[in-house]
C-alpha cells in the first residue's frame, strides 16, 4: 500500500516546481506583515499642542521662537511625557490689541497656576515636519486618542472572525480558491482605504481587510504544507515564517521613503493585486482534492507536478468505487499502486464536512485543541506585549522597527537547525518556557541607582531572550497545528485554534498599560507565568517528527499505530523507488 506522500515523492518530493510555488507563497507572507504591522507608520503620533487663535500672527509680528510661543500659550505638561500640555491651553484672547510682544503675560506671576485653562477648542498644531498620518489628518489626539487603537483592534477582531469562516470555507471550497478570494477582497478594500474621506470609513475598510487577509494567508500556508512530503515540511514552514520577519525588516525602509500614510497604504495594497495572478501560477492542494472525493483532479495535479519536476508518475490512472468502512464516523479514501496504475479507492458515502464538534469529540482531539489554543493565545499576548513594552522606550521608530524584525531571524534559524534533529515537541516547549523564565527574571532584577545603565541593558538583554523564545513558540505552533489534525479538518482546525491569538492581541495592550500603573514590572510577571504554563502543556502533545500528515481522526486517536504505519510506509517507499523503472518526464504526458 502506498500513501499520498509516496505519490508526492514520485512527483518530485520537493522539486523545482514546489520550490517555485513556495517562493510565491513566501512573498505573500512578507507583504502580509506590512498589512498587519504597517499601522505603526499609518498612525504615527507626532508632538502636538493646542492651536490658539491669533498666536501665529502674533508670533510673526513679535519674532517669537517656538519655545517662547509655547511658554506664553500653554501650561506645563506631565513630567516624562511632555514639557508642555498637549491637550490644554490658556484661555486668553490673543487677538486683543493690548497684548505686548515683550511681556504678553504681565499680570501672571506663575501663569501655570493663575491663568484660566481651556481645552483645544480650535484644533491642534503638529510639530513642523511631522509625518502625514491618520492622527494628524483626523486629529486623533487627547480625548480622541483612543480612536488610534480602534482600527487595529477591529483588524484583530476581523482576523478572529474571518479566519474561522475562511478556514471552514477552505476545507469545503479549497485552499487556492479561498486564498484568491481573500486576496481579491483585501486588495478591493485596501485601495479605497488609501482614499478614506473620514475616520469612520477608515475603520470600516480596515475591519474588512481583517475579515479576509489573515484567513487567505493561512489558506496559502496550509496549501504549501500539503504540497510537500513530511521530511521537507519543516523547512518550508520555517522559511515561510522567516519571510514574515524579513517583511518586518523591509517595511521601515519603505515607510521611510514613502512617509505619507495614503501613499504608504497604496504601496501596502499593490502586492495583493499582483497576487491575483497566482490563479495561473499555483495549483490547488491535491491532498485536499482526495479528501473531497475529487480523485481525478488530484491525479491530474500530481501529473503536472511530476512533469514540471522532470519526474516519473504512473502513466495511467483510474478511479474505482470500493466501499470502505467508516472510521470514527468519518469516511476516507486510500491510495494503492498496482502494476504501474494509480488506484484511488473511495467509499460511496457523503463527503465529510468539518465541524466544531470534531475538535473536541474524542479525547486526544480535545487535548490537542486545548493545548494549541492556549499556546496561540500566549504567543500573541507575550509577543505583542514585549514589542509594545520596548516601544515605550522611545527612539528612532524606523530603527526600532527594523530591530524588532531582525531579532526574529535567529529564532527561525534555531528552529530550522534543530526541528529534525530533536523533533517538534521539545523546541516548542523550550520556547514557551524560555520566554516565561526570561520575563520573570527581568521583572525581579533589582533597581540600582548607581548602575542604572547596566541594569537597563541587563533587563533589555533578558527580555530579548524572552522575545527569542516566544518567536520560536510562534513558529512552532503554526507548524505543529497543521500536523495534529486530519486533512478534511486541517484548515478549519488551524483557523479555530489561531483565532485565540487575535484574542491575545486584543488583551495585550490592557495588560501592558493598565497593570503597569499598579507596578511597572507586573506585565512581565503575567507574561512569565502564562509562558511557563503554555510551555509546560506542550510536553503533553505527541511527537510528530517524521510522521505523514494524518487523514482521519482514527490515526490521531491511535497515535502508536499511526507511527508504525508511517515507519512501514517509509520502508515501502524505499522498496518502491528501488524497483520502479525510470521514465522520462515526456512519457507522463
Long-range contacts (C-beta under 8 A, 24 or more apart in sequence): 1-334, 1-335, 1-336, 1-569, 1-572, 2-335, 2-336, 2-337, 2-569, 2-572, 2-573, 2-576, 3-335, 3-548, 3-569, 4-286, 4-287, 4-290, 4-335, 4-548, 4-549, 4-551, 5-229, 5-230, 5-548, 5-549, 5-569, 5-573, 6-335, 6-337, 6-569, 6-572, 6-573, 6-576, 7-302, 7-313, 7-335, 7-342, 8-227, 8-228, 8-229, 8-302, 8-305, 9-229, 9-573, 9-577, 10-306, 10-311, 10-312, 10-313, 10-314, 10-580, 11-302, 11-303, 11-305, 11-306, 11-309, 11-311, 11-313, 12-305, 12-306, 12-308, 12-309, 12-310, 12-311, 13-228, 13-229, 13-232, 14-228, 14-229, 14-232, 14-235, 14-236, 15-305, 15-308, 15-309, 15-310, 15-311, 16-308, 16-309, 16-310, 17-305, 17-308, 17-309, 18-227, 18-228, 18-305, 18-309, 21-224, 21-227, 21-281, 21-282, 21-283, 22-224, 22-228, 22-236, 22-239, 22-240, 24-278, 24-281, 24-282, 25-220, 25-221, 25-223, 25-224, 25-240, 25-282, 26-239, 26-240, 26-243, 27-243, 27-271, 27-275, 28-183, 28-216, 28-217, 28-220, 28-271, 28-275, 29-217, 29-221, 29-240, 29-241, 29-243, 29-244, 29-247, 30-243, 30-244, 30-246, 30-247, 30-250, 31-247, 31-268, 31-271, 31-272, 32-213, 32-214, 32-217, 32-244, 32-247, 33-244, 33-245, 33-247, 33-248, 33-251, 33-405, 34-247, 34-251, 34-254, 34-268, 34-271, 35-186, 35-190, 35-209, 35-213, 35-268, 36-155, 36-213, 36-214, 37-248, 37-251, 37-401, 38-251, 38-255, 38-264, 38-265, 38-268, 39-151, 39-152, 39-155, 40-397, 40-401, 41-131, 41-133, 41-251, 41-252, 41-255, 41-259, 41-261, 41-264, 41-397, 42-133, 42-134, 42-261, 42-264, 42-265, 43-133, 43-134, 43-135, 43-140, 43-148, 43-151, 43-152, 43-261, 44-130, 44-131, 44-133, 44-135, 44-261, 44-397, 45-133, 45-135, 45-140, 45-141, 45-145, 45-148, 46-126, 46-127, 46-130, 46-131, 46-133, 46-135, 46-136, 47-82, 47-86, 47-126, 47-127, 47-130, 48-86, 48-124, 48-125, 48-126, 48-127, 48-141, 49-74, 49-84, 49-85, 49-86, 49-89, 49-124, 49-125, 50-74, 50-85, 50-86, 50-87, 50-88, 50-89, 50-119, 50-120, 50-122, 50-123, 50-124, 50-125, 51-120, 51-122, 51-123, 51-124, 51-125, 52-89, 52-90, 52-92, 52-94, 52-122, 53-94, 53-95, 53-122, 54-93, 54-94, 54-95, 55-94, 58-94, 58-99, 58-101, 58-104, 61-101, 62-101, 63-101, 64-101, 72-104, 72-105, 75-111, 75-112, 75-115, 75-117, 76-112, 86-124, 86-141, 86-142, 87-119, 87-120, 87-141, 87-142, 87-143, 88-117, 88-118, 88-119, 88-120, 89-117, 89-118, 89-120, 90-115, 90-116, 90-117, 90-118, 91-115, 91-116, 91-117, 91-118, 92-116, 119-143, 131-259, 131-260, 131-261, 132-259, 132-260, 132-261, 132-262, 133-261, 134-199, 134-202, 134-261, 137-261, 138-198, 138-199, 138-202, 140-199, 147-199, 149-509, 150-203, 151-202, 151-203, 151-206, 151-207, 152-206, 153-506, 154-203, 154-206, 154-207, 154-210, 155-206, 155-207, 155-209, 155-210, 156-210, 156-502, 156-505, 156-506, 157-207, 157-210, 157-502, 157-506, 158-206, 158-207, 158-208, 158-209, 158-210, 158-211, 158-212, 158-213, 158-214, 159-210, 159-213, 159-214, 159-215, 159-499, 159-501, 159-502, 159-505, 160-499, 160-502, 160-503, 161-211, 161-499, 162-210, 162-211, 162-212, 162-213, 162-214, 162-215, 163-214, 163-215, 163-218, 163-495, 163-498, 163-499, 163-502, 164-492, 164-495, 164-496, 164-499, 165-211, 165-215, 166-212, 166-215, 166-216, 166-218, 166-219, 166-495, 167-215, 167-218, 167-219, 167-491, 167-492, 167-493, 167-494, 167-495, 167-496, 168-354, 168-491, 168-492, 168-495, 170-215, 170-218, 170-219, 170-222, 170-491, 170-492, 170-495, 171-288, 171-353, 171-354, 171-488, 171-489, 171-490, 171-491, 171-492, 172-292, 172-353, 172-354, 174-284, 174-285, 174-288, 174-289, 174-292, 175-219, 175-220, 175-222, 175-223, 175-226, 175-284, 175-285, 175-288, 175-491, 176-219, 176-223, 176-278, 176-282, 176-283, 176-284, 176-285, 177-284, 178-215, 178-216, 178-219, 178-491, 179-216, 179-219, 179-220, 179-223, 179-278, 180-216, 180-276, 180-278, 180-279, 181-212, 181-216, 182-212, 182-213, 182-215, 182-216, 182-217, 182-219, 183-216, 183-272, 183-275, 183-276, 183-278, 184-276, 185-211, 185-212, 186-212, 186-213, 186-216, 186-269, 186-272, 187-269, 187-272, 187-273, 187-275, 187-276, 190-265, 190-268, 190-269, 190-272, 191-266, 191-269, 193-265, 193-269, 194-262, 194-263, 194-265, 194-266, 194-269, 195-262, 215-495, 218-491, 218-494, 218-495, 218-498, 219-491, 221-478, 221-482, 222-285, 222-482, 222-490, 222-491, 222-494, 223-282, 223-284, 223-285, 223-288, 225-482, 225-549, 226-285, 226-286, 226-287, 226-288, 226-487, 226-490, 226-549, 227-283, 227-285, 227-286, 227-287, 227-305, 230-546, 230-547, 230-548, 230-549, 231-420, 231-546, 233-479, 233-482, 233-483, 234-415, 234-416, 234-419, 234-420, 234-479, 235-416, 237-475, 237-478, 237-479, 237-482, 238-412, 238-415, 238-416, 238-419, 238-475, 238-479, 239-412, 239-416, 241-412, 241-474, 241-475, 241-478, 242-408, 242-409, 242-412, 242-416, 245-405, 245-406, 245-408, 245-409, 245-412, 246-405, 246-409, 247-405, 248-401, 248-402, 248-404, 248-405, 248-408, 249-402, 249-405, 249-406, 251-401, 251-405, 252-397, 252-398, 252-399, 252-401, 252-402, 253-398, 253-402, 255-398, 256-398, 287-487, 287-549, 288-487, 290-333, 290-335, 290-344, 290-487, 291-332, 291-333, 291-351, 291-352, 291-487, 291-488, 291-551, 292-351, 292-488, 293-333, 293-346, 293-351, 295-319, 295-333, 295-344, 295-346, 298-344, 299-342, 299-344, 303-588, 306-585, 306-588, 307-585, 307-588, 307-589, 309-585, 310-585, 311-585, 312-580, 312-582, 312-583, 312-584, 312-585, 312-587, 312-588, 313-342, 313-588, 314-340, 314-341, 314-342, 315-340, 315-583, 315-587, 315-588, 316-340, 316-341, 316-342, 317-341, 317-342, 317-343, 317-344, 318-342, 318-343, 319-343, 319-344, 319-346, 320-344, 320-345, 320-346, 321-346, 321-348, 322-346, 322-347, 323-347, 323-348, 327-552, 327-553, 327-554, 328-361, 328-362, 328-552, 328-553, 328-554, 328-557, 329-361, 329-553, 330-486, 330-488, 330-552, 330-553, 330-554, 332-488, 332-551, 332-552, 337-576, 352-488, 353-488, 354-488, 354-489, 354-491, 354-492, 354-493, 356-496, 358-489, 358-493, 358-553, 359-489, 359-493, 359-496, 361-553, 362-553, 362-556, 362-557, 363-557, 364-542, 364-556, 364-557, 364-559, 365-553, 365-556, 365-557, 367-540, 367-541, 368-484, 368-485, 368-541, 368-556, 369-493, 369-496, 369-497, 371-537, 371-538, 371-540, 371-541, 372-477, 372-480, 372-481, 372-484, 372-497, 373-496, 373-497, 373-500, 374-500, 374-533, 374-534, 374-537, 375-428, 375-432, 375-473, 375-477, 375-534, 375-537, 375-538, 376-477, 376-481, 376-497, 376-498, 376-499, 376-500, 376-501, 376-504, 377-500, 377-501, 377-503, 377-504, 377-534, 378-432, 378-470, 378-473, 378-504, 378-530, 378-531, 378-533, 378-534, 379-470, 379-473, 379-474, 379-477, 379-501, 379-504, 380-500, 380-501, 380-502, 380-503, 380-504, 380-505, 380-508, 381-504, 381-505, 381-507, 381-508, 381-511, 381-527, 381-530, 382-435, 382-439, 382-466, 382-470, 382-527, 382-530, 382-531, 383-467, 383-470, 383-471, 383-474, 384-504, 384-505, 384-508, 384-509, 385-508, 385-511, 385-512, 385-523, 385-527, 386-439, 386-463, 386-466, 386-467, 386-470, 386-527, 387-467, 388-508, 388-509, 388-512, 389-463, 389-512, 389-523, 389-524, 390-460, 390-463, 407-464, 407-467, 407-468, 407-471, 408-467, 408-471, 410-468, 411-468, 411-469, 411-471, 411-472, 411-475, 412-471, 412-475, 414-472, 415-472, 415-475, 415-476, 419-476, 419-479, 419-545, 420-545, 423-543, 423-544, 423-545, 424-476, 424-479, 424-480, 424-483, 424-543, 424-544, 424-545, 425-538, 425-539, 425-541, 425-542, 425-543, 425-544, 427-472, 427-476, 428-472, 428-473, 428-476, 428-477, 428-480, 428-538, 428-541, 429-535, 429-536, 429-538, 429-539, 430-469, 430-472, 430-535, 431-469, 431-470, 431-471, 431-472, 431-473, 431-476, 431-535, 432-469, 432-470, 432-473, 432-531, 432-532, 432-534, 432-535, 432-536, 432-538, 433-469, 433-531, 433-532, 433-535, 433-536, 434-465, 434-466, 434-468, 434-469, 434-472, 434-531, 434-535, 435-466, 435-467, 435-469, 435-470, 435-473, 435-527, 435-528, 435-531, 435-535, 436-466, 436-469, 436-527, 436-528, 436-529, 436-530, 436-531, 436-532, 436-533, 436-534, 436-535, 437-528, 437-531, 437-532, 438-462, 438-463, 438-465, 438-466, 438-469, 438-528, 439-463, 439-466, 439-524, 439-525, 439-527, 439-528, 439-531, 440-524, 440-525, 440-528, 440-529, 440-532, 442-466, 442-521, 442-524, 443-521, 443-522, 443-524, 443-525, 443-528, 444-521, 463-524, 466-527, 466-531, 469-531, 470-531, 473-534, 473-535, 480-541, 480-544, 482-549, 483-544, 483-547, 483-549, 483-550, 484-541, 484-542, 484-544, 484-550, 484-556, 485-550, 485-556, 486-550, 486-551, 486-552, 486-553, 486-555, 486-556, 487-549, 487-550, 487-551, 488-551, 489-553, 490-549, 546-570
